[in-house]
């Protein structure tokens, strides 16, 4: 039965992502807002819903390891696998504003997460023993940064509307009602599909005796990142590169600031040294992807293959540690 639910979840994710991208792109054009803004907000939040549900539920149940490993694993997966697959399908070009603002901001908050996860103590990290705590103050800081990010994004959207109105491009758009139906139906499919995939995959993984930490970093992270993967790949296939990249960067920002922010405010999150290592790996992955995007103006197929190879190495590392 778990295998049937897994397949059904994938189907819901794929069709839901198709509807969601179509509706979101239509809304962006109806509102005369660049698609990248929609990708950084509406689409990013929608595709982050599975992570939000899993991590907040884990925090409420006191299963903090799952909450953190889910976010870290999802963000690494988004950068290396989602963008890697998109680049293999079609070279991905990111807008200059994304590379100047949102992407560096995502790296910045990852560094803050590393400092908070390590309790600002290099000696504790080098010692490799004991526990670390992501407390309520750190969570509150993340929530403040999240609202600052939202306000800045909305301000940019409003300033971009006038410029968008001056373009001569003609787009085929759906009616407002149809666009909303597509977004609502697509989001429902994404969330339900993600839940089915995660639940069934966890049952299968536990049947084969995998650890909870490994499940959080791999099965749950992969399952909750499937919306980002499918949505971005559909967007890349349609040539909506801004939506694809904006979705990944926006989702990573949402995952750290909103999801870990709320989770740690609910209850302080106690971590072991592996969470600090994984945060450091996230920063390295972010820098690698950012350098590739900045150096040549786009992420080409060979870079996409490199990202997938790096993720494979990361997978082997967490499998054997």
C-alpha positions in Angstrom: 0.0 0.0 0.0 2.9 2.4 0.8 4.2 2.0 -2.7 0.8 2.9 -4.2 0.6 6.0 -2.0 4.1 6.9 -3.1 3.2 6.8 -6.8 0.0 8.7 -6.1 1.9 11.4 -4.3 4.3 11.8 -7.2 1.3 12.2 -9.6 -0.3 14.8 -7.4 3.0 16.7 -7.1 3.6 16.8 -10.8 0.1 17.9 -11.8 -0.2 20.2 -8.8 3.1 21.9 -9.7 2.0 22.3 -13.4 -1.2 24.0 -12.3 0.5 26.1 -9.7 3.2 27.4 -12.1 0.6 28.2 -14.7 -1.6 30.1 -12.2 1.3 31.9 -10.6 2.7 33.0 -13.9 -0.7 34.3 -15.0 -1.1 36.2 -11.7 2.3 37.8 -12.2 1.3 39.1 -15.6 -2.1 40.2 -14.6 -0.6 42.2 -11.8 2.2 43.4 -14.1 4.7 42.1 -11.5 7.9 40.3 -12.7 7.7 36.5 -12.4 10.7 36.4 -10.2 8.8 38.3 -7.5 6.1 35.7 -7.6 8.7 33.0 -7.5 10.3 34.5 -4.4 7.0 34.9 -2.5 3.9 33.0 -3.6 5.5 30.0 -5.2 8.3 29.8 -2.6 5.8 29.8 0.2 3.5 27.3 -1.5 6.3 24.8 -2.2 7.7 25.3 1.3 4.4 24.2 2.9 5.5 20.5 3.3 8.7 21.6 5.1 6.7 23.9 7.2 4.2 21.2 8.1 6.8 18.6 8.9 9.2 20.8 10.9 6.6 22.6 13.0 4.8 19.3 13.8 8.2 17.9 14.7 8.9 20.8 17.0 5.5 20.5 18.7 6.2 16.8 19.3 9.7 17.5 20.6 11.4 15.8 17.7 13.7 18.6 17.0 16.3 16.6 15.1 13.8 16.0 12.4 12.8 19.7 12.2 16.4 20.8 11.7 17.6 18.0 9.5 14.5 18.5 7.3 15.3 22.2 6.7 19.1 21.6 6.1 18.6 18.6 3.9 15.9 20.4 1.9 18.0 23.5 1.3 21.0 21.5 0.2 18.7 19.4 -2.1 17.1 22.6 -3.5 20.5 24.1 -4.4 22.2 21.0 -5.8 19.5 18.8 -7.1 16.7 21.2 -8.1 18.9 23.7 -9.8 21.1 20.9 -11.1 18.2 19.2 -12.8 16.8 22.5 -14.1 20.2 23.3 -15.6 20.4 19.9 -17.3 17.0 20.5 -18.9 17.8 24.0 -20.0 20.6 26.4 -19.0 19.3 28.6 -16.1 19.9 32.3 -16.2 19.3 34.3 -13.0 18.4 37.9 -13.0 21.0 40.4 -11.9 18.7 41.6 -9.0 18.5 38.1 -7.7 22.3 37.7 -7.7 22.8 41.0 -6.1 20.2 40.8 -3.4 18.2 37.6 -2.6 20.9 35.0 -3.3 23.6 36.8 -1.1 20.9 37.3 1.6 20.2 33.5 1.6 24.0 32.9 2.1 24.1 35.6 4.9 21.2 33.9 6.9 22.9 30.5 6.4 26.0 32.0 8.1 23.9 33.3 10.9 22.3 29.9 11.2 25.8 28.4 11.5 26.8 30.8 14.2 23.6 30.1 16.2 23.8 26.3 15.7 27.4 26.3 17.0 26.6 28.6 20.0 29.2 31.0 18.6 31.8 28.6 20.0 34.7 27.4 17.8 36.1 25.4 20.7 32.9 23.4 21.1 32.8 22.6 17.3 36.5 21.6 17.3 35.9 19.4 20.4 33.1 17.7 18.5 31.2 16.7 21.6 28.2 18.0 23.6 25.0 19.6 22.3 24.2 22.9 20.8 21.0 24.9 21.2 19.0 27.0 18.7 17.0 29.0 21.2 14.0 31.2 21.2 16.1 34.4 20.8 17.6 33.0 17.6 14.2 32.0 16.4 12.8 35.5 17.1 15.7 37.0 15.1 14.9 34.8 12.1 11.2 35.8 12.2 12.2 39.5 12.3 14.5 39.0 9.3 11.7 37.1 7.6 9.3 40.0 7.8 12.1 42.4 6.7 12.6 40.2 3.7 8.9 40.2 2.9 8.6 43.9 3.1 11.6 44.4 0.9 10.2 42.0 -1.7 6.8 43.7 -1.7 8.5 47.1 -2.1 10.5 45.8 -5.0 7.4 44.3 -6.6 5.6 47.7 -6.4 8.6 49.6 -7.9 8.9 47.0 -10.6 5.3 47.2 -11.7 5.7 50.5 -13.5 8.8 49.2 -15.4 6.9 46.0 -16.3 4.0 48.2 -17.8 6.5 49.8 -20.2 7.6 46.5 -21.8 6.2 45.6 -25.2 5.9 41.8 -24.5 2.5 40.3 -25.0 1.4 37.4 -22.8 -1.5 35.0 -22.9 -3.0 35.2 -19.5 -5.9 33.4 -17.8 -8.8 35.2 -16.1 -8.3 36.1 -12.5 -10.8 33.5 -11.3 -9.2 30.7 -13.4 -5.7 31.8 -12.2 -6.9 31.5 -8.6 -8.5 28.1 -9.2 -5.2 26.9 -10.8 -3.2 28.2 -7.9 -5.5 26.8 -5.2 -5.8 23.4 -6.9 -2.1 23.2 -7.7 -1.2 24.1 -4.1 -3.6 21.5 -2.8 -2.1 18.9 -5.0 1.5 19.9 -4.0 0.8 19.8 -0.3 -1.3 16.5 -0.4 1.2 14.9 -2.8 4.1 15.9 -0.6 2.4 14.5 2.5 1.7 11.2 0.8 5.3 10.9 -0.5 6.8 11.7 2.9 4.5 9.4 4.9 4.9 6.5 2.6 8.6 6.9 2.0 9.2 7.1 5.8 7.2 3.9 6.3 9.3 2.2 3.6 12.5 3.6 5.1 11.7 2.5 8.6 10.7 -1.0 7.3 14.3 -1.3 6.1 15.7 -0.1 9.4 17.1 3.4 8.5 17.8 5.8 11.3 15.5 8.8 12.1 18.4 11.3 11.4 19.1 9.7 8.1 15.4 9.8 7.2 15.2 13.5 8.1 18.2 14.4 5.9 17.3 12.3 3.0 13.8 10.8 2.7 11.9 13.6 4.4 14.1 16.3 3.0 13.7 14.9 -0.5 10.0 14.4 -0.1 9.3 17.9 1.2 11.6 19.3 -1.6 9.8 17.5 -4.4 7.4 20.5 -4.8 10.5 22.7 -5.4 12.0 20.1 -7.7 8.9 19.5 -9.8 7.8 23.2 -9.8 11.2 24.5 -10.9 11.7 21.8 -13.5 8.3 22.6 -15.0 9.1 26.3 -14.9 12.6 25.6 -16.5 10.9 23.5 -19.2 8.6 26.4 -20.0 11.5 28.8 -20.1 10.4 30.5 -16.9 14.0 30.6 -15.5 13.3 33.5 -13.2 10.5 31.5 -11.6 12.7 28.4 -11.3 15.6 30.2 -9.6 13.4 32.5 -7.6 11.5 29.5 -6.3 14.7 27.8 -5.0 16.2 30.9 -3.4 12.9 32.0 -1.9 12.2 28.5 -0.5 15.6 28.3 1.1 15.0 31.7 2.7 11.5 30.7 3.9 12.9 27.4 5.3 15.5 29.0 7.5 13.8 32.2 8.6 10.1 31.1 8.8 10.2 27.4 9.5 13.3 27.3 11.8 12.2 30.6 13.3 8.8 29.3 14.3 10.1 25.8 15.3 12.7 27.2 17.7 10.3 29.8 19.2 7.9 26.9 20.0 10.6 25.0 21.8 14.5 25.5 21.8 16.1 23.0 19.4 18.9 20.9 20.8 21.4 19.8 18.2 24.4 17.6 17.9 27.7 18.3 16.1 26.4 16.8 12.8 23.8 19.7 12.5 26.7 22.2 12.6 28.6 20.2 9.9 25.5 20.1 7.7 25.0 23.8 8.1 28.6 24.4 7.0 27.9 22.1 4.0 24.9 24.2 3.1 27.0 27.3 3.1 29.6 25.7 0.8 26.8 24.5 -1.6 25.3 28.0 -1.6 28.7 29.6 -2.5 29.4 27.0 -5.2 26.0 27.6 -6.9 26.3 31.4 -6.5 29.8 31.4 -8.0 28.6 29.4 -11.0 25.7 31.7 -11.6 27.7 34.9 -11.2 30.8 33.9 -13.2 29.1 33.1 -16.5 25.8 34.7 -16.0 23.9 31.4 -16.2 24.1 27.9 -14.8 24.9 25.6 -17.8 24.4 21.9 -18.2 27.9 21.0 -17.1 27.5 23.0 -13.9 24.1 21.2 -13.3 25.8 17.8 -13.6 28.5 19.0 -11.2 25.8 20.0 -8.7 24.2 16.6 -9.0 27.7 14.9 -8.4 28.3 17.0 -5.3 24.9 16.0 -3.9 25.7 12.4 -4.6 29.0 12.8 -2.6 27.0 14.5 0.2 24.5 11.6 0.2 27.3 9.0 0.5 28.8 11.1 3.4 25.7 11.1 5.5 25.0 7.5 4.7 28.4 6.4 6.1 28.9 8.8 9.0 
